[in-house]
Amino acid sequence: MSVPKTDPTGDFVTKVWPAYPKKGGFQFAQTAFVEAVTSGETTTEKVLAKIDEYKQFIALNQIQSGFVKGARSWFEGHGWMDEYDLAAPQKRPDTKDQPAQKETLPDWAQPGYTPEQEPTNEAASGLEDSLAGLRKLRQEHGV
């Protein structure tokens, strides 16, 4: 008694595609699936099990549809080889009742701040030289 040979193309259309949660890129996804099954990399059953695992991961982590991998990306990326953490995610602390964090401004940003020392003549002349250079560039380029 011989084992019937599987039909990856038919399996994709009738079993795999309907099971995947976010449709898109049918032809690319089908090609990647058929090549993987034909080469012996995976089986239809393994892919279906991984799709189910991925769907559990999506539900468990409340992943919005915009962040679910499209079929083309999942199949071309060999998503059946991914590991999905199905442990319950840790709850984030509720921050609604916590007061907003207040940061203190640095001294120089406080009203009435005066610097401890005045800029030196050397620093001031360097600044004047830089500004003169910028003015010259503006004039040359008509800005």
Secondary structure by P-SEA (a helix, b strand, c coil): cccccccaaaaaacccccccccccaaaaaaaaaaaaaaaccccaaaaaaaaaaaaaaaaaacccccccccaaaaaaacccccccccccccccccccccccbbbbccccccccccccccccaaaaaaaaaaaaaaaaaaaaacc
